[in-house]
Amino acid sequence: MSRIVLRAALILAAVALAGAAEAKGCLKGAVVGGIAGHAVGHGIAGAAAGCAIGRHEANKSDKAKSQNDAQPTSR
């Protein structure tokens, strides 16, 4: 019974976040997380977590790049 509830919660979370999630970072993270999760028996949870982590890392990278581009160079 708890597996059904867990899967239903993950599906609902995926549907709720599907509109907000962008592909950059998410797809790569989902693949890596899905493979790692599958190895321990939680492929779907691993893919969801991998997507979230991949997106977070992509956002950090974009923010750092935009800050570096905005800084004037003194010559």
PDB file as gemmi writes it, atoms N, CA and C in Angstrom:
CRYST1    1.000    1.000    1.000  90.00  90.00  90.00 P 1                      
ATOM      1  N   MET A   1       0.820  -1.193   0.000  1.00  0.00           N  
ATOM      2  CA  MET A   1       0.000   0.000   0.000  1.00  0.00           C  
ATOM      3  C   MET A   1       0.870   1.266   0.000  1.00  0.00           C  
ATOM      4  N   SER A   2       1.944   1.234   0.779  1.00  0.00           N  
ATOM      5  CA  SER A   2       2.782   2.427   0.852  1.00  0.00           C  
ATOM      6  C   SER A   2       3.492   2.690  -0.483  1.00  0.00           C  
ATOM      7  N   ARG A   3       3.799   1.637  -1.248  1.00  0.00           N  
ATOM      8  CA  ARG A   3       4.414   1.835  -2.564  1.00  0.00           C  
ATOM      9  C   ARG A   3       3.462   2.558  -3.497  1.00  0.00           C  
ATOM     10  N   ILE A   4       2.185   2.230  -3.419  1.00  0.00           N  
ATOM     11  CA  ILE A   4       1.190   2.886  -4.268  1.00  0.00           C  
ATOM     12  C   ILE A   4       1.092   4.361  -3.901  1.00  0.00           C  
ATOM     13  N   VAL A   5       1.080   4.659  -2.621  1.00  0.00           N  
ATOM     14  CA  VAL A   5       0.994   6.046  -2.164  1.00  0.00           C  
ATOM     15  C   VAL A   5       2.247   6.818  -2.578  1.00  0.00           C  
ATOM     16  N   LEU A   6       3.417   6.194  -2.422  1.00  0.00           N  
ATOM     17  CA  LEU A   6       4.664   6.843  -2.816  1.00  0.00           C  
ATOM     18  C   LEU A   6       4.684   7.142  -4.311  1.00  0.00           C  
ATOM     19  N   ARG A   7       4.300   6.178  -5.105  1.00  0.00           N  
ATOM     20  CA  ARG A   7       4.275   6.397  -6.558  1.00  0.00           C  
ATOM     21  C   ARG A   7       3.266   7.461  -6.954  1.00  0.00           C  
ATOM     22  N   ALA A   8       2.104   7.446  -6.317  1.00  0.00           N  
ATOM     23  CA  ALA A   8       1.095   8.463  -6.618  1.00  0.00           C  
ATOM     24  C   ALA A   8       1.606   9.852  -6.257  1.00  0.00           C  
ATOM     25  N   ALA A   9       2.293   9.965  -5.118  1.00  0.00           N  
ATOM     26  CA  ALA A   9       2.839  11.261  -4.710  1.00  0.00           C  
ATOM     27  C   ALA A   9       3.905  11.736  -5.689  1.00  0.00           C  
ATOM     28  N   LEU A  10       4.750  10.821  -6.143  1.00  0.00           N  
ATOM     29  CA  LEU A  10       5.788  11.199  -7.106  1.00  0.00           C  
ATOM     30  C   LEU A  10       5.187  11.616  -8.441  1.00  0.00           C  
ATOM     31  N   ILE A  11       4.167  10.920  -8.877  1.00  0.00           N  
ATOM     32  CA  ILE A  11       3.517  11.279 -10.140  1.00  0.00           C  
ATOM     33  C   ILE A  11       2.861  12.644 -10.021  1.00  0.00           C  
ATOM     34  N   LEU A  12       2.181  12.894  -8.910  1.00  0.00           N  
ATOM     35  CA  LEU A  12       1.544  14.200  -8.718  1.00  0.00           C  
ATOM     36  C   LEU A  12       2.592  15.317  -8.661  1.00  0.00           C  
ATOM     37  N   ALA A  13       3.713  15.055  -8.003  1.00  0.00           N  
ATOM     38  CA  ALA A  13       4.769  16.063  -7.946  1.00  0.00           C  
ATOM     39  C   ALA A  13       5.347  16.320  -9.326  1.00  0.00           C  
ATOM     40  N   ALA A  14       5.536  15.263 -10.086  1.00  0.00           N  
ATOM     41  CA  ALA A  14       6.082  15.419 -11.443  1.00  0.00           C  
ATOM     42  C   ALA A  14       5.138  16.213 -12.325  1.00  0.00           C  
ATOM     43  N   VAL A  15       3.860  15.947 -12.210  1.00  0.00           N  
ATOM     44  CA  VAL A  15       2.871  16.679 -13.014  1.00  0.00           C  
ATOM     45  C   VAL A  15       2.817  18.139 -12.587  1.00  0.00           C  
ATOM     46  N   ALA A  16       2.886  18.391 -11.292  1.00  0.00           N  
ATOM     47  CA  ALA A  16       2.821  19.768 -10.798  1.00  0.00           C  
ATOM     48  C   ALA A  16       4.040  20.577 -11.216  1.00  0.00           C  
ATOM     49  N   LEU A  17       5.193  19.928 -11.257  1.00  0.00           N  
ATOM     50  CA  LEU A  17       6.428  20.636 -11.602  1.00  0.00           C  
ATOM     51  C   LEU A  17       6.742  20.613 -13.091  1.00  0.00           C  
ATOM     52  N   ALA A  18       5.978  19.875 -13.866  1.00  0.00           N  
ATOM     53  CA  ALA A  18       6.280  19.726 -15.291  1.00  0.00           C  
ATOM     54  C   ALA A  18       6.231  21.057 -16.027  1.00  0.00           C  
ATOM     55  N   GLY A  19       5.309  21.902 -15.685  1.00  0.00           N  
ATOM     56  CA  GLY A  19       5.204  23.188 -16.358  1.00  0.00           C  
ATOM     57  C   GLY A  19       6.335  24.124 -15.986  1.00  0.00           C  
ATOM     58  N   ALA A  20       6.809  24.025 -14.763  1.00  0.00           N  
ATOM     59  CA  ALA A  20       7.834  24.942 -14.286  1.00  0.00           C  
ATOM     60  C   ALA A  20       9.245  24.473 -14.629  1.00  0.00           C  
ATOM     61  N   ALA A  21       9.416  23.206 -14.838  1.00  0.00           N  
ATOM     62  CA  ALA A  21      10.758  22.675 -15.078  1.00  0.00           C  
ATOM     63  C   ALA A  21      11.199  22.966 -16.500  1.00  0.00           C  
ATOM     64  N   GLU A  22      12.430  23.380 -16.632  1.00  0.00           N  
ATOM     65  CA  GLU A  22      13.017  23.575 -17.942  1.00  0.00           C  
ATOM     66  C   GLU A  22      13.941  22.399 -18.217  1.00  0.00           C  
ATOM     67  N   ALA A  23      14.194  22.135 -19.467  1.00  0.00           N  
ATOM     68  CA  ALA A  23      14.980  20.968 -19.832  1.00  0.00           C  
ATOM     69  C   ALA A  23      16.452  21.123 -19.473  1.00  0.00           C  
ATOM     70  N   LYS A  24      16.947  22.342 -19.408  1.00  0.00           N  
ATOM     71  CA  LYS A  24      18.370  22.542 -19.160  1.00  0.00           C  
ATOM     72  C   LYS A  24      18.744  22.028 -17.774  1.00  0.00           C  
ATOM     73  N   GLY A  25      19.549  21.020 -17.741  1.00  0.00           N  
ATOM     74  CA  GLY A  25      19.984  20.420 -16.490  1.00  0.00           C  
ATOM     75  C   GLY A  25      19.073  19.313 -16.007  1.00  0.00           C  
ATOM     76  N   CYS A  26      17.794  19.428 -16.284  1.00  0.00           N  
ATOM     77  CA  CYS A  26      16.822  18.453 -15.795  1.00  0.00           C  
ATOM     78  C   CYS A  26      16.988  17.104 -16.476  1.00  0.00           C  
ATOM     79  N   LEU A  27      17.122  17.105 -17.769  1.00  0.00           N  
ATOM     80  CA  LEU A  27      17.204  15.832 -18.490  1.00  0.00           C  
ATOM     81  C   LEU A  27      18.458  15.055 -18.110  1.00  0.00           C  
ATOM     82  N   LYS A  28      19.577  15.730 -18.084  1.00  0.00           N  
ATOM     83  CA  LYS A  28      20.829  15.068 -17.724  1.00  0.00           C  
ATOM     84  C   LYS A  28      20.772  14.559 -16.282  1.00  0.00           C  
ATOM     85  N   GLY A  29      20.270  15.372 -15.380  1.00  0.00           N  
ATOM     86  CA  GLY A  29      20.152  14.970 -13.981  1.00  0.00           C  
ATOM     87  C   GLY A  29      19.177  13.830 -13.796  1.00  0.00           C  
ATOM     88  N   ALA A  30      18.087  13.836 -14.561  1.00  0.00           N  
ATOM     89  CA  ALA A  30      17.096  12.766 -14.449  1.00  0.00           C  
ATOM     90  C   ALA A  30      17.670  11.434 -14.915  1.00  0.00           C  
ATOM     91  N   VAL A  31      18.462  11.468 -15.964  1.00  0.00           N  
ATOM     92  CA  VAL A  31      19.075  10.229 -16.454  1.00  0.00           C  
ATOM     93  C   VAL A  31      20.036   9.678 -15.412  1.00  0.00           C  
ATOM     94  N   VAL A  32      20.910  10.534 -14.905  1.00  0.00           N  
ATOM     95  CA  VAL A  32      21.886  10.088 -13.908  1.00  0.00           C  
ATOM     96  C   VAL A  32      21.183   9.633 -12.635  1.00  0.00           C  
ATOM     97  N   GLY A  33      20.221  10.411 -12.178  1.00  0.00           N  
ATOM     98  CA  GLY A  33      19.484  10.060 -10.965  1.00  0.00           C  
ATOM     99  C   GLY A  33      18.654   8.802 -11.140  1.00  0.00           C  
ATOM    100  N   GLY A  34      18.078   8.625 -12.316  1.00  0.00           N  
ATOM    101  CA  GLY A  34      17.287   7.424 -12.583  1.00  0.00           C  
ATOM    102  C   GLY A  34      18.141   6.171 -12.573  1.00  0.00           C  
ATOM    103  N   ILE A  35      19.335   6.265 -13.139  1.00  0.00           N  
ATOM    104  CA  ILE A  35      20.238   5.108 -13.148  1.00  0.00           C  
ATOM    105  C   ILE A  35      20.700   4.797 -11.724  1.00  0.00           C  
ATOM    106  N   ALA A  36      21.090   5.836 -10.992  1.00  0.00           N  
ATOM    107  CA  ALA A  36      21.534   5.623  -9.614  1.00  0.00           C  
ATOM    108  C   ALA A  36      20.386   5.115  -8.751  1.00  0.00           C  
ATOM    109  N   GLY A  37      19.208   5.663  -8.933  1.00  0.00           N  
ATOM    110  CA  GLY A  37      18.046   5.212  -8.166  1.00  0.00           C  
ATOM    111  C   GLY A  37      17.650   3.801  -8.514  1.00  0.00           C  
ATOM    112  N   HIS A  38      17.769   3.447  -9.765  1.00  0.00           N  
ATOM    113  CA  HIS A  38      17.435   2.089 -10.198  1.00  0.00           C  
ATOM    114  C   HIS A  38      18.355   1.068  -9.538  1.00  0.00           C  
ATOM    115  N   ALA A  39      19.602   1.436  -9.347  1.00  0.00           N  
ATOM    116  CA  ALA A  39      20.571   0.529  -8.732  1.00  0.00           C  
ATOM    117  C   ALA A  39      20.179   0.169  -7.299  1.00  0.00           C  
ATOM    118  N   VAL A  40      19.474   1.070  -6.625  1.00  0.00           N  
ATOM    119  CA  VAL A  40      19.046   0.792  -5.251  1.00  0.00           C  
ATOM    120  C   VAL A  40      17.546   0.553  -5.149  1.00  0.00           C  
ATOM    121  N   GLY A  41      16.860   0.451  -6.290  1.00  0.00           N  
ATOM    122  CA  GLY A  41      15.437   0.116  -6.293  1.00  0.00           C  
ATOM    123  C   GLY A  41      14.477   1.286  -6.263  1.00  0.00           C  
ATOM    124  N   HIS A  42      14.952   2.492  -6.516  1.00  0.00           N  
ATOM    125  CA  HIS A  42      14.093   3.673  -6.492  1.00  0.00           C  
ATOM    126  C   HIS A  42      14.343   4.534  -7.727  1.00  0.00           C  
ATOM    127  N   GLY A  43      14.126   3.970  -8.890  1.00  0.00           N  
ATOM    128  CA  GLY A  43      14.434   4.663 -10.135  1.00  0.00           C  
ATOM    129  C   GLY A  43      13.652   5.941 -10.344  1.00  0.00           C  
ATOM    130  N   ILE A  44      12.356   5.913 -10.052  1.00  0.00           N  
ATOM    131  CA  ILE A  44      11.515   7.097 -10.273  1.00  0.00           C  
ATOM    132  C   ILE A  44      11.910   8.214  -9.320  1.00  0.00           C  
ATOM    133  N   ALA A  45      12.107   7.879  -8.057  1.00  0.00           N  
ATOM    134  CA  ALA A  45      12.520   8.893  -7.085  1.00  0.00           C  
ATOM    135  C   ALA A  45      13.897   9.452  -7.448  1.00  0.00           C  
ATOM    136  N   GLY A  46      14.788   8.592  -7.911  1.00  0.00           N  
ATOM    137  CA  GLY A  46      16.110   9.046  -8.319  1.00  0.00           C  
ATOM    138  C   GLY A  46      16.050   9.995  -9.503  1.00  0.00           C  
ATOM    139  N   ALA A  47      15.173   9.687 -10.453  1.00  0.00           N  
ATOM    140  CA  ALA A  47      15.018  10.557 -11.618  1.00  0.00           C  
ATOM    141  C   ALA A  47      14.442  11.912 -11.220  1.00  0.00           C  
ATOM    142  N   ALA A  48      13.472  11.912 -10.331  1.00  0.00           N  
ATOM    143  CA  ALA A  48      12.879  13.175  -9.885  1.00  0.00           C  
ATOM    144  C   ALA A  48      13.903  14.016  -9.130  1.00  0.00           C  
ATOM    145  N   ALA A  49      14.640  13.389  -8.235  1.00  0.00           N  
ATOM    146  CA  ALA A  49      15.659  14.115  -7.485  1.00  0.00           C  
ATOM    147  C   ALA A  49      16.780  14.587  -8.411  1.00  0.00           C  
ATOM    148  N   GLY A  50      17.174  13.743  -9.359  1.00  0.00           N  
ATOM    149  CA  GLY A  50      18.213  14.126 -10.305  1.00  0.00           C  
ATOM    150  C   GLY A  50      17.809  15.316 -11.152  1.00  0.00           C  
ATOM    151  N   CYS A  51      16.550  15.354 -11.543  1.00  0.00           N  
ATOM    152  CA  CYS A  51      16.045  16.489 -12.316  1.00  0.00           C  
ATOM    153  C   CYS A  51      16.123  17.770 -11.495  1.00  0.00           C  
ATOM    154  N   ALA A  52      15.698  17.694 -10.247  1.00  0.00           N  
ATOM    155  CA  ALA A  52      15.720  18.877  -9.382  1.00  0.00           C  
ATOM    156  C   ALA A  52      17.151  19.352  -9.148  1.00  0.00           C  
ATOM    157  N   ILE A  53      18.050  18.427  -8.879  1.00  0.00           N  
ATOM    158  CA  ILE A  53      19.445  18.792  -8.629  1.00  0.00           C  
ATOM    159  C   ILE A  53      20.098  19.332  -9.895  1.00  0.00           C  
ATOM    160  N   GLY A  54      19.817  18.692 -11.028  1.00  0.00           N  
ATOM    161  CA  GLY A  54      20.377  19.161 -12.295  1.00  0.00           C  
ATOM    162  C   GLY A  54      19.913  20.563 -12.638  1.00  0.00           C  
ATOM    163  N   ARG A  55      18.657  20.846 -12.393  1.00  0.00           N  
ATOM    164  CA  ARG A  55      18.111  22.181 -12.660  1.00  0.00           C  
ATOM    165  C   ARG A  55      18.742  23.211 -11.730  1.00  0.00           C  
ATOM    166  N   HIS A  56      18.915  22.821 -10.460  1.00  0.00           N  
ATOM    167  CA  HIS A  56      19.534  23.718  -9.486  1.00  0.00           C  
ATOM    168  C   HIS A  56      20.961  24.064  -9.901  1.00  0.00           C  
ATOM    169  N   GLU A  57      21.707  23.066 -10.312  1.00  0.00           N  
ATOM    170  CA  GLU A  57      23.090  23.301 -10.740  1.00  0.00           C  
ATOM    171  C   GLU A  57      23.131  24.160 -11.998  1.00  0.00           C  
ATOM    172  N   ALA A  58      22.205  23.968 -12.916  1.00  0.00           N  
ATOM    173  CA  ALA A  58      22.154  24.790 -14.130  1.00  0.00           C  
ATOM    174  C   ALA A  58      21.845  26.245 -13.772  1.00  0.00           C  
ATOM    175  N   ASN A  59      20.963  26.449 -12.810  1.00  0.00           N  
ATOM    176  CA  ASN A  59      20.648  27.816 -12.379  1.00  0.00           C  
ATOM    177  C   ASN A  59      21.854  28.477 -11.735  1.00  0.00           C  
ATOM    178  N   LYS A  60      22.588  27.727 -10.899  1.00  0.00           N  
ATOM    179  CA  LYS A  60      23.791  28.283 -10.282  1.00  0.00           C  
ATOM    180  C   LYS A  60      24.812  28.659 -11.341  1.00  0.00           C  
ATOM    181  N   SER A  61      24.970  27.802 -12.340  1.00  0.00           N  
ATOM    182  CA  SER A  61      25.921  28.066 -13.408  1.00  0.00           C  
ATOM    183  C   SER A  61      25.523  29.305 -14.210  1.00  0.00           C  
ATOM    184  N   ASP A  62      24.246  29.421 -14.530  1.00  0.00           N  
ATOM    185  CA  ASP A  62      23.757  30.585 -15.271  1.00  0.00           C  
ATOM    186  C   ASP A  62      23.956  31.872 -14.474  1.00  0.00           C  
ATOM    187  N   LYS A  63      23.682  31.802 -13.162  1.00  0.00           N  
ATOM    188  CA  LYS A  63      23.827  32.986 -12.321  1.00  0.00           C  
ATOM    189  C   LYS A  63      25.285  33.421 -12.242  1.00  0.00           C  
ATOM    190  N   ALA A  64      26.193  32.469 -12.069  1.00  0.00           N  
ATOM    191  CA  ALA A  64      27.616  32.789 -12.002  1.00  0.00           C  
ATOM    192  C   ALA A  64      28.105  33.366 -13.322  1.00  0.00           C  
ATOM    193  N   LYS A  65      27.633  32.820 -14.428  1.00  0.00           N  
ATOM    194  CA  LYS A  65      28.045  33.317 -15.745  1.00  0.00           C  
ATOM    195  C   LYS A  65      27.542  34.740 -15.971  1.00  0.00           C  
ATOM    196  N   SER A  66      26.301  35.013 -15.575  1.00  0.00           N  
ATOM    197  CA  SER A  66      25.760  36.353 -15.784  1.00  0.00           C  
ATOM    198  C   SER A  66      26.463  37.373 -14.891  1.00  0.00           C  
ATOM    199  N   GLN A  67      26.871  36.947 -13.682  1.00  0.00           N  
ATOM    200  CA  GLN A  67      27.616  37.860 -12.810  1.00  0.00           C  
ATOM    201  C   GLN A  67      28.994  38.143 -13.370  1.00  0.00           C  
ATOM    202  N   ASN A  68      29.637  37.135 -13.947  1.00  0.00           N  
ATOM    203  CA  ASN A  68      30.960  37.337 -14.544  1.00  0.00           C  
ATOM    204  C   ASN A  68      30.875  38.212 -15.781  1.00  0.00           C  
ATOM    205  N   ASP A  69      29.804  38.084 -16.546  1.00  0.00           N  
ATOM    206  CA  ASP A  69      29.626  38.914 -17.737  1.00  0.00           C  
ATOM    207  C   ASP A  69      29.323  40.347 -17.380  1.00  0.00           C  
ATOM    208  N   ALA A  70      28.668  40.568 -16.242  1.00  0.00           N  
ATOM    209  CA  ALA A  70      28.263  41.916 -15.843  1.00  0.00           C  
ATOM    210  C   ALA A  70      29.403  42.710 -15.229  1.00  0.00           C  
ATOM    211  N   GLN A  71      30.446  42.035 -14.737  1.00  0.00           N  
ATOM    212  CA  GLN A  71      31.562  42.746 -14.122  1.00  0.00           C  
ATOM    213  C   GLN A  71      32.449  43.373 -15.192  1.00  0.00           C  
ATOM    214  N   PRO A  72      32.669  44.669 -15.080  1.00  0.00           N  
ATOM    215  CA  PRO A  72      33.555  45.329 -16.056  1.00  0.00           C  
ATOM    216  C   PRO A  72      35.019  44.962 -15.790  1.00  0.00           C  
ATOM    217  N   THR A  73      35.736  44.838 -16.842  1.00  0.00           N  
ATOM    218  CA  THR A  73      37.170  44.557 -16.716  1.00  0.00           C  
ATOM    219  C   THR A  73      37.934  45.872 -16.743  1.00  0.00           C  
ATOM    220  N   SER A  74      38.889  46.010 -15.846  1.00  0.00           N  
ATOM    221  CA  SER A  74      39.677  47.239 -15.809  1.00  0.00           C  
ATOM    222  C   SER A  74      41.002  47.000 -16.551  1.00  0.00           C  
ATOM    223  N   ARG A  75      41.272  47.873 -17.497  1.00  0.00           N  
ATOM    224  CA  ARG A  75      42.498  47.750 -18.283  1.00  0.00           C  
ATOM    225  C   ARG A  75      43.189  49.073 -18.334  1.00  0.00           C  
TER     226      ARG A  75                                                      
END                                                                             
